[in-house]
Amino acid sequence: MPDDLRAYVEKLLAVRGLPGLSLAVTDREGIIASEAFGYADLAAGTPVTPETRFEVGSIGKTFTAVALLQLHEEGLLDPNQPVGRYLPWFQVRSEHEPIAVHHLATHTAGIVTGDALSSDSRFDVWALRETETGFPPGAYFHYSNVGFRALGYVVEELTGKPYAQVLRERILDPLGLRATDPALTSETRKRLAVGHERWYGDRPPPRADPWVPAPWVETGTGDGSLAAPADDLAGFLRALLNGGRDVLAAESFGLMATPVAECGDGWSYGYGLEVREIDGRREIRHGGSMPGFGSTMLGDLAAGLGVAVLVNGEDDGDLTGEVAAAALDHYRGGATPPPVADPLAVESGSEYEGTFVGDDRRLAVRAEGGRLFLAGDDRSALEPRGEDRFLVDHPDFALFLLGFRRKDGAVVEAVHGGDVYVREGTPRRPAPKPPDELRTYAGHYRAYNPWLPSFRVVLRGDELVVAWPWGSEEPLTPLSSGSFRVGEESWSPERVRFDAIVDGQALWASLSGCGEYYRLP
């Protein structure tokens, strides 16, 4: 690996504070670069090596799609047939046409995202009967893990073999990927990097927070359950760069890489794979995350080049995607890696500068030297965490990001949790009085779920908002007694339902039928 690319990755890891990273670059013939950085186990001081295995998360969806298309080639599966033809116990409440395999494989089925409830996720799929679709199949893109779990069971039904065995026999062995485990078991754990997550799991994590070992998860499901070193993941990507060679017919790979639904930032989703056209090039990719792990595979079909990047920490800000893009640009055309951005740098900081007035507090935001600060005795820095959203380095602002709202393009308000601050000089509207019943649901809810251990519901004016621990927020729209739609879109299938009301507070919440959460004091 060239020195400038190595230095770029090392600096990026240092700035983001991640434990370790493994990277492999492949062309159509084999590995052309492989490098390891940092620690596989921070506590033990064990370094990452090219042989270190990482959990690859949702990149497993691409493996599932390959297995499905193999069965399609053999005449055992018609993607346009209803899922129920192959999995008779698959049920979802719906007023629309039946969901086909095609819809699950392209995230256009209209079903919930789904968080794992159990190590045997058949129950997660069975529990879909307690949820309802948000839109007709094929109408929108809505990412669904539980949809790919269902596809994993379709593979098992049609082959009569466990999912992990199917991957081993049909994909891993033909491609010579002998260091990859198709399921996460206790045996896998002996050969795996330690996954790491930040100390606090219930709030947006500052980069200075210490790392702790992430919860261990055993799973073998179609939405992502593999562990692999970077070289093996690059070997799988190499098969895709060769049009599916050794695992798929060219026609099947063409179906896999055909755009079906736009999924953001110029990318569209095919069958278990994202694809886009950029500067006359056709690129493919998929990312993944697990508790304590993150991953990206990225390939250029025309150039026949691909990159696999794995980390054993939370993939903050899509670092694996940044590294993969920089490495691909270099090996494709010798591009110099981009400068590592200052994590506190704020473009157009003057847009946010001003004094914002709340019911019992004033926030003075100041721009200085390309950064933003909250003025005061502590002079706290604001770190960008998405559009118009910032992490504030101050204990009073630890639980939520500080967001800014605009009118006609100008910043007019700041929001933090349930508090709203109006910019001086902006007409202040009377604060709407919330219905008493909405106060019932505001609070902090926690479950023993390693993917989503907790969430908070805040009352902002007369609206309920759910705040996720990574910092993003979504509105809750009342539907029926104790039930709310999650998200901006009227077609969102996500729901949260509250129950067990005691002394005016809900003690229990169910998120999209996938997990029970209990109020914390």
C-alpha positions as CSV (number, residue, x, y, z in Angstrom):
1,M,0.0,0.0,0.0
2,P,1.4,3.4,-0.9
3,D,2.6,5.6,2.0
4,D,0.2,8.4,1.4
5,L,-2.9,6.1,1.5
6,R,-1.5,4.4,4.6
7,A,-0.9,7.7,6.3
8,Y,-4.5,8.8,5.4
9,V,-6.0,5.8,7.0
10,E,-3.8,6.1,10.1
11,K,-4.8,9.7,10.6
12,L,-8.5,9.1,10.0
13,L,-8.5,6.3,12.6
14,A,-6.7,8.6,15.1
15,V,-9.1,11.5,14.5
16,R,-12.2,9.2,14.8
17,G,-10.6,7.3,17.6
18,L,-11.5,3.8,16.2
19,P,-9.8,0.7,17.6
20,G,-8.8,-1.2,14.5
21,L,-9.3,-1.5,10.7
22,S,-8.5,-4.0,8.0
23,L,-8.4,-3.2,4.3
24,A,-8.0,-5.3,1.1
25,V,-8.0,-4.2,-2.5
26,T,-8.7,-6.6,-5.3
27,D,-8.7,-6.6,-9.1
28,R,-10.4,-9.3,-11.2
29,E,-7.5,-11.7,-10.6
30,G,-6.6,-11.4,-7.0
31,I,-5.6,-9.3,-4.0
32,I,-3.3,-6.4,-4.9
33,A,-3.1,-4.8,-1.5
34,S,-3.9,-5.8,2.1
35,E,-3.2,-3.8,5.2
36,A,-4.1,-3.9,8.9
37,F,-4.2,-1.0,11.4
38,G,-4.7,-0.6,15.1
39,Y,-6.0,-3.2,17.6
40,A,-8.2,-6.2,17.4
41,D,-8.5,-6.1,21.2
42,L,-7.9,-2.8,22.9
43,A,-7.7,-4.3,26.4
44,A,-5.2,-6.9,25.5
45,G,-3.3,-4.8,23.1
46,T,-3.6,-7.4,20.3
47,P,-3.0,-5.9,16.9
48,V,-5.1,-6.4,13.8
49,T,-3.5,-8.6,11.2
50,P,-4.7,-9.5,7.7
51,E,-6.0,-12.7,9.1
52,T,-8.2,-11.0,11.7
53,R,-11.9,-11.8,11.3
54,F,-14.5,-9.1,11.6
55,E,-18.3,-9.3,11.6
56,V,-19.5,-8.0,8.2
57,G,-23.2,-7.3,9.1
58,S,-25.5,-6.5,6.3
59,I,-23.1,-7.4,3.6
60,G,-24.5,-10.8,4.3
61,K,-27.6,-9.6,2.4
62,T,-25.5,-9.8,-0.8
63,F,-24.6,-13.4,0.0
64,T,-28.3,-14.2,0.5
65,A,-29.2,-12.6,-2.8
66,V,-26.6,-14.7,-4.5
67,A,-28.1,-17.9,-3.0
68,L,-31.6,-16.9,-4.1
69,L,-30.5,-16.2,-7.6
70,Q,-28.7,-19.6,-7.7
71,L,-32.1,-21.2,-6.8
72,H,-33.7,-19.1,-9.5
73,E,-31.2,-20.4,-12.1
74,E,-32.1,-24.0,-11.0
75,G,-35.8,-23.4,-11.5
76,L,-36.6,-23.7,-7.8
77,L,-37.5,-20.0,-7.2
78,D,-39.5,-17.4,-9.1
79,P,-38.7,-14.0,-7.6
80,N,-42.0,-12.6,-8.7
81,Q,-44.0,-15.2,-6.8
82,P,-45.4,-14.4,-3.3
83,V,-43.2,-15.2,-0.4
84,G,-46.0,-17.3,1.0
85,R,-45.5,-19.8,-1.8
86,Y,-42.1,-20.8,-0.4
87,L,-42.7,-19.8,3.2
88,P,-46.3,-20.7,4.0
89,W,-46.2,-19.2,7.6
90,F,-45.0,-15.8,6.4
91,Q,-47.8,-13.3,7.1
92,V,-48.1,-9.5,7.3
93,R,-51.2,-7.4,7.8
94,S,-51.8,-5.7,4.5
95,E,-54.5,-4.3,2.3
96,H,-52.3,-4.6,-0.8
97,E,-51.2,-7.3,-3.2
98,P,-49.1,-10.1,-1.8
99,I,-45.4,-9.5,-1.1
100,A,-43.2,-11.2,-3.6
101,V,-39.6,-12.4,-3.1
102,H,-38.5,-9.6,-5.4
103,H,-39.9,-7.0,-3.0
104,L,-38.1,-8.4,0.0
105,A,-34.8,-8.7,-2.0
106,T,-35.1,-5.0,-3.0
107,H,-36.4,-3.5,0.2
108,T,-39.7,-2.5,-1.5
109,A,-42.1,-4.8,0.5
110,G,-43.4,-2.0,2.7
111,I,-42.6,-3.9,5.9
112,V,-40.8,-2.7,9.1
113,T,-37.0,-2.6,9.4
114,G,-37.1,-5.0,12.3
115,D,-34.7,-5.5,15.2
116,A,-33.8,-9.1,16.2
117,L,-35.8,-10.5,19.1
118,S,-34.1,-13.8,19.4
119,S,-31.1,-15.8,18.3
120,D,-33.4,-18.0,16.1
121,S,-35.0,-15.2,14.1
122,R,-37.8,-17.4,12.8
123,F,-39.8,-15.8,15.6
124,D,-38.9,-12.3,14.3
125,V,-40.3,-13.3,10.9
126,W,-43.3,-14.9,12.4
127,A,-44.0,-11.7,14.5
128,L,-44.5,-9.8,11.2
129,R,-48.1,-10.9,11.5
130,E,-48.4,-8.4,14.3
131,T,-47.3,-5.5,12.0
132,E,-48.8,-3.9,8.9
133,T,-47.4,-2.8,5.6
134,G,-47.0,1.0,5.1
135,F,-47.4,1.0,1.3
136,P,-48.1,-1.3,-1.7
137,P,-45.2,-3.6,-2.6
138,G,-42.9,-1.8,-5.0
139,A,-44.0,1.7,-4.3
140,Y,-41.1,2.9,-2.1
141,F,-37.7,1.8,-0.7
142,H,-37.7,1.0,3.0
143,Y,-34.8,-1.0,4.4
144,S,-35.8,-4.2,6.1
145,N,-33.5,-6.5,8.0
146,V,-36.4,-8.8,8.9
147,G,-37.3,-9.1,5.2
148,F,-33.9,-10.6,4.5
149,R,-34.2,-12.9,7.5
150,A,-37.4,-14.2,5.8
151,L,-35.4,-14.7,2.6
152,G,-32.8,-16.8,4.5
153,Y,-35.6,-19.1,5.5
154,V,-36.8,-19.3,1.9
155,V,-33.3,-20.5,1.0
156,E,-33.5,-23.1,3.8
157,E,-37.0,-24.3,2.7
158,L,-35.9,-24.8,-0.9
159,T,-32.6,-26.5,-0.2
160,G,-33.6,-28.4,2.9
161,K,-30.3,-27.3,4.5
162,P,-29.4,-24.8,7.2
163,Y,-28.6,-21.3,5.9
164,A,-25.0,-21.4,7.0
165,Q,-24.4,-24.8,5.2
166,V,-25.9,-23.3,2.0
167,L,-23.5,-20.4,2.1
168,R,-20.6,-22.7,2.8
169,E,-21.4,-25.2,0.0
170,R,-22.7,-22.8,-2.7
171,I,-20.6,-19.6,-2.2
172,L,-17.7,-19.8,0.3
173,D,-16.2,-23.2,-0.9
174,P,-16.5,-22.5,-4.6
175,L,-14.7,-19.1,-4.1
176,G,-12.1,-20.5,-1.8
177,L,-13.1,-18.3,1.1
178,R,-12.1,-20.8,3.8
179,A,-11.4,-18.2,6.5
180,T,-15.0,-16.9,6.5
181,D,-17.6,-18.2,9.0
182,P,-21.2,-18.2,7.5
183,A,-22.7,-17.9,11.0
184,L,-21.6,-16.3,14.3
185,T,-21.1,-19.0,16.9
186,S,-19.1,-19.4,20.1
187,E,-16.4,-21.0,17.9
188,T,-16.3,-18.0,15.7
189,R,-15.7,-15.8,18.7
190,K,-12.3,-17.5,19.3
191,R,-11.1,-16.2,15.9
192,L,-12.8,-12.8,15.9
193,A,-11.7,-9.3,16.7
194,V,-13.3,-7.8,19.7
195,G,-16.2,-5.5,18.8
196,H,-16.1,-2.2,20.6
197,E,-18.8,0.4,21.3
198,R,-18.8,3.7,23.2
199,W,-19.3,3.9,27.0
200,Y,-22.7,5.4,26.8
201,G,-25.2,3.5,24.6
202,D,-28.2,5.8,25.2
203,R,-27.0,9.1,23.7
204,P,-25.0,10.5,20.8
205,P,-21.4,9.4,21.7
206,P,-18.6,12.0,21.9
207,R,-15.4,10.9,20.2
208,A,-13.5,11.2,23.5
209,D,-15.8,8.6,25.2
210,P,-13.9,5.4,26.1
211,W,-14.5,2.1,24.2
212,V,-15.9,-0.9,25.9
213,P,-16.5,-4.4,24.5
214,A,-19.8,-4.7,22.6
215,P,-22.4,-7.3,23.5
216,W,-21.7,-10.7,21.9
217,V,-24.4,-11.9,19.5
218,E,-24.8,-15.4,18.1
219,T,-26.7,-15.5,14.9
220,G,-27.0,-17.2,11.5
221,T,-29.6,-15.3,9.6
222,G,-30.1,-14.0,6.0
223,D,-29.8,-10.4,6.9
224,G,-26.2,-10.7,7.9
225,S,-24.3,-13.2,10.1
226,L,-20.9,-13.7,8.5
227,A,-17.4,-13.1,9.9
228,A,-14.5,-12.7,7.6
229,P,-11.0,-11.2,7.2
230,A,-10.8,-8.4,4.7
231,D,-9.0,-10.6,2.1
232,D,-11.9,-13.0,2.0
233,L,-14.5,-10.3,1.7
234,A,-12.5,-8.9,-1.1
235,G,-12.5,-12.3,-2.7
236,F,-16.3,-12.4,-2.6
237,L,-16.4,-8.9,-4.2
238,R,-14.0,-10.2,-6.8
239,A,-16.6,-12.7,-7.9
240,L,-19.0,-9.8,-8.4
241,L,-16.5,-7.8,-10.4
242,N,-16.2,-10.8,-12.7
243,G,-20.0,-10.9,-13.2
244,G,-20.7,-13.5,-10.6
245,R,-18.0,-15.9,-11.9
246,D,-18.0,-19.3,-10.1
247,V,-21.2,-18.6,-8.2
248,L,-23.7,-17.0,-10.6
249,A,-24.5,-16.9,-14.3
250,A,-23.9,-13.5,-16.0
251,E,-27.6,-13.1,-16.5
252,S,-28.3,-13.6,-12.8
253,F,-25.6,-11.0,-11.8
254,G,-27.2,-8.6,-14.3
255,L,-30.5,-9.0,-12.4
256,M,-28.7,-8.5,-9.1
257,A,-27.1,-5.3,-10.2
258,T,-30.1,-3.8,-12.0
259,P,-31.4,-0.7,-10.1
260,V,-34.9,-1.1,-8.7
261,A,-35.4,1.6,-6.1
262,E,-33.5,4.7,-5.2
263,C,-31.9,4.4,-1.8
264,G,-30.1,7.8,-1.4
265,D,-27.0,9.7,-2.5
266,G,-27.4,8.6,-6.1
267,W,-27.4,4.9,-5.3
268,S,-30.2,2.5,-6.1
269,Y,-30.9,-1.0,-4.7
270,G,-31.0,-4.1,-6.8
271,Y,-31.0,-7.6,-5.3
272,G,-29.0,-7.4,-2.2
273,L,-26.7,-4.8,-3.8
274,E,-26.5,-1.1,-4.3
275,V,-25.5,0.3,-7.7
276,R,-25.0,3.7,-9.3
277,E,-23.6,5.3,-12.5
278,I,-21.1,8.1,-11.7
279,D,-18.8,9.8,-14.2
280,G,-19.5,7.2,-16.7
281,R,-18.6,4.3,-14.3
282,R,-20.8,1.7,-12.8
283,E,-20.1,1.1,-9.1
284,I,-21.5,-1.5,-6.7
285,R,-21.4,-1.5,-2.9
286,H,-23.0,-2.7,0.3
287,G,-22.3,-1.7,3.9
288,G,-22.9,-3.4,7.2
289,S,-22.9,-3.0,10.9
290,M,-23.2,-5.2,13.9
291,P,-22.8,-4.3,17.6
292,G,-19.2,-3.1,17.7
293,F,-18.4,-3.6,14.0
294,G,-18.8,-1.8,10.7
295,S,-18.0,-2.7,7.1
296,T,-18.1,-1.6,3.4
297,M,-17.4,-3.3,0.1
298,L,-17.1,-1.0,-2.9
299,G,-16.4,-2.0,-6.5
300,D,-16.0,-0.4,-10.0
301,L,-17.3,-2.9,-12.5
302,A,-15.6,-1.3,-15.5
303,A,-12.2,-1.0,-13.9
304,G,-12.5,-4.4,-12.3
305,L,-11.3,-3.0,-9.0
306,G,-12.8,-3.4,-5.5
307,V,-12.1,-2.6,-1.9
308,A,-13.2,-4.2,1.4
309,V,-12.9,-2.3,4.6
310,L,-13.7,-3.6,8.1
311,V,-13.6,-2.0,11.6
312,N,-14.1,-3.3,15.1
313,G,-15.8,-0.2,16.4
314,E,-19.0,1.7,15.6
315,D,-18.7,3.0,12.0
316,D,-19.0,6.6,13.0
317,G,-19.8,8.8,10.0
318,D,-19.3,5.9,7.6
319,L,-15.5,5.8,8.0
320,T,-15.4,2.5,6.2
321,G,-17.1,4.1,3.2
322,E,-14.7,7.0,3.2
323,V,-11.6,4.7,3.3
324,A,-13.1,2.4,0.6
325,A,-13.7,5.4,-1.7
326,A,-10.2,6.8,-1.1
327,A,-8.6,3.5,-1.8
328,L,-10.6,2.8,-4.9
329,D,-9.8,6.3,-6.3
330,H,-6.1,5.7,-5.7
331,Y,-5.9,2.3,-7.3
332,R,-8.2,3.3,-10.1
333,G,-6.3,6.4,-11.2
334,G,-3.6,7.3,-8.7
335,A,-5.7,9.9,-6.9
336,T,-4.1,11.4,-3.8
337,P,-6.2,10.6,-0.7
338,P,-8.3,13.6,0.5
339,P,-7.2,15.6,3.5
340,V,-8.6,14.3,6.8
341,A,-11.2,16.8,7.8
342,D,-11.2,18.6,11.2
343,P,-14.2,16.9,13.0
344,L,-15.1,20.3,14.4
345,A,-15.0,22.2,11.2
346,V,-18.2,23.9,10.2
347,E,-18.9,25.3,6.8
348,S,-20.9,28.6,6.8
349,G,-20.8,28.8,10.5
350,S,-22.1,32.4,10.4
351,E,-25.5,31.0,9.5
352,Y,-25.9,29.6,13.0
353,E,-24.3,32.6,14.9
354,G,-26.6,34.4,17.2
355,T,-28.5,34.3,20.4
356,F,-31.4,31.8,20.8
357,V,-34.0,32.4,23.6
358,G,-35.8,29.6,25.3
359,D,-38.3,29.5,28.2
360,D,-35.6,29.6,30.9
361,R,-32.3,29.7,29.0
362,R,-30.4,31.6,26.4
363,L,-28.0,30.0,24.0
364,A,-25.3,32.3,22.5
365,V,-23.8,30.6,19.4
366,R,-20.5,32.0,18.1
367,A,-18.5,31.2,14.9
368,E,-14.7,31.5,15.2
369,G,-11.9,30.1,13.1
370,G,-14.1,27.8,11.1
371,R,-15.8,26.3,14.2
372,L,-18.9,26.9,16.3
373,F,-19.0,27.4,20.0
374,L,-21.6,27.9,22.7
375,A,-20.4,31.0,24.5
376,G,-20.2,31.0,28.2
377,D,-17.9,30.0,31.0
378,D,-17.3,26.6,29.5
379,R,-17.2,27.8,25.8
380,S,-18.3,24.4,24.5
381,A,-17.5,23.3,21.0
382,L,-20.2,22.2,18.5
383,E,-19.3,19.1,16.4
384,P,-21.3,18.6,13.2
385,R,-23.3,15.3,13.2
386,G,-25.5,15.7,10.1
387,E,-27.3,18.5,8.4
388,D,-28.1,21.3,10.9
389,R,-27.3,19.0,13.8
390,F,-24.4,19.2,16.3
391,L,-23.0,17.4,19.3
392,V,-22.3,19.9,22.1
393,D,-19.4,19.1,24.4
394,H,-21.2,20.0,27.6
395,P,-22.9,17.8,30.2
396,D,-26.2,19.8,30.0
397,F,-26.5,18.8,26.3
398,A,-25.3,15.2,26.6
399,L,-28.5,13.3,25.9
400,F,-29.5,14.9,22.6
401,L,-27.9,16.6,19.6
402,L,-28.5,20.4,19.3
403,G,-30.5,20.9,16.1
404,F,-31.3,24.1,14.1
405,R,-34.5,24.7,12.1
406,R,-34.8,27.0,9.1
407,K,-37.4,29.1,7.5
408,D,-36.9,30.2,3.9
409,G,-33.3,29.0,4.2
410,A,-32.4,31.0,7.3
411,V,-31.8,29.5,10.7
412,V,-34.6,30.7,13.0
413,E,-34.7,28.1,15.9
414,A,-32.6,25.8,17.9
415,V,-34.0,22.6,19.5
416,H,-32.5,20.3,22.1
417,G,-34.6,17.5,23.5
418,G,-38.0,19.0,24.3
419,D,-36.6,22.6,24.4
420,V,-37.1,25.1,21.7
421,Y,-35.0,28.3,21.4
422,V,-36.0,31.1,19.1
423,R,-33.3,33.2,17.4
424,E,-33.4,36.9,18.6
425,G,-35.0,39.0,15.9
426,T,-37.3,36.2,14.8
427,P,-41.0,36.6,15.7
428,R,-41.7,34.4,18.7
429,R,-44.8,32.3,18.3
430,P,-46.8,31.3,21.4
431,A,-45.8,27.8,22.5
432,P,-48.6,25.4,21.7
433,K,-50.0,23.6,24.7
434,P,-49.6,19.9,24.5
435,P,-52.6,17.6,25.2
436,D,-52.1,16.0,28.7
437,E,-52.3,12.6,27.2
438,L,-49.1,13.1,25.2
439,R,-47.2,13.6,28.5
440,T,-48.0,10.0,29.2
441,Y,-45.6,8.8,26.6
442,A,-42.5,11.0,27.0
443,G,-39.6,9.2,28.7
444,H,-36.6,6.9,28.3
445,Y,-37.3,3.3,27.3
446,R,-34.7,0.5,27.4
447,A,-34.6,-3.2,26.3
448,Y,-32.0,-5.9,26.2
449,N,-31.4,-5.5,22.5
450,P,-27.8,-5.0,21.4
451,W,-28.9,-3.4,18.2
452,L,-31.1,-0.8,19.8
453,P,-30.7,-0.8,23.6
454,S,-32.8,2.3,24.2
455,F,-34.6,5.3,22.8
456,R,-36.1,8.5,24.3
457,V,-39.5,10.1,23.6
458,V,-39.6,13.9,24.1
459,L,-42.5,16.3,24.0
460,R,-41.6,19.3,21.9
461,G,-44.5,21.8,22.0
462,D,-47.5,19.7,21.1
463,E,-45.6,17.1,19.2
464,L,-43.9,13.8,20.3
465,V,-40.5,13.1,18.9
466,V,-38.5,9.9,19.2
467,A,-34.7,10.5,19.7
468,W,-32.5,7.5,18.7
469,P,-29.3,7.0,20.7
470,W,-27.1,7.8,17.7
471,G,-28.7,11.3,17.6
472,S,-31.3,11.3,14.8
473,E,-34.9,12.1,15.5
474,E,-38.3,11.3,14.0
475,P,-41.8,12.6,14.7
476,L,-44.5,10.4,16.2
477,T,-47.9,10.8,14.6
478,P,-50.9,9.5,16.6
479,L,-52.8,6.7,14.9
480,S,-55.0,5.1,17.6
481,S,-55.0,4.7,21.3
482,G,-51.4,4.5,22.4
483,S,-50.1,3.8,18.9
484,F,-48.0,6.2,16.7
485,R,-46.5,6.2,13.3
486,V,-42.7,6.7,13.3
487,G,-41.2,9.0,10.7
488,E,-41.9,11.9,8.4
489,E,-43.4,9.8,5.6
490,S,-47.1,9.1,5.6
491,W,-46.3,5.6,4.2
492,S,-43.8,4.6,6.9
493,P,-44.7,1.1,8.3
494,E,-42.8,1.8,11.5
495,R,-45.0,1.9,14.7
496,V,-44.5,2.4,18.4
497,R,-47.2,1.4,20.8
498,F,-47.3,2.3,24.5
499,D,-49.1,0.5,27.3
500,A,-49.2,-0.2,31.1
501,I,-50.2,3.4,32.1
502,V,-49.5,4.0,35.8
503,D,-49.8,7.4,37.4
504,G,-50.0,9.1,34.0
505,Q,-46.9,7.4,32.6
506,A,-46.5,4.6,30.1
507,L,-44.3,1.9,31.5
508,W,-43.9,-0.2,28.3
509,A,-43.4,0.3,24.6
510,S,-43.3,-2.0,21.6
511,L,-41.3,-0.8,18.6
512,S,-42.7,-2.1,15.3
513,G,-43.7,-5.3,16.9
514,C,-40.0,-6.1,17.4
515,G,-39.0,-5.8,21.0
516,E,-40.4,-4.8,24.3
517,Y,-39.0,-1.6,26.0
518,Y,-39.5,-0.6,29.6
519,R,-39.5,2.9,31.0
520,L,-36.5,4.0,33.1
521,P,-36.9,6.4,35.9
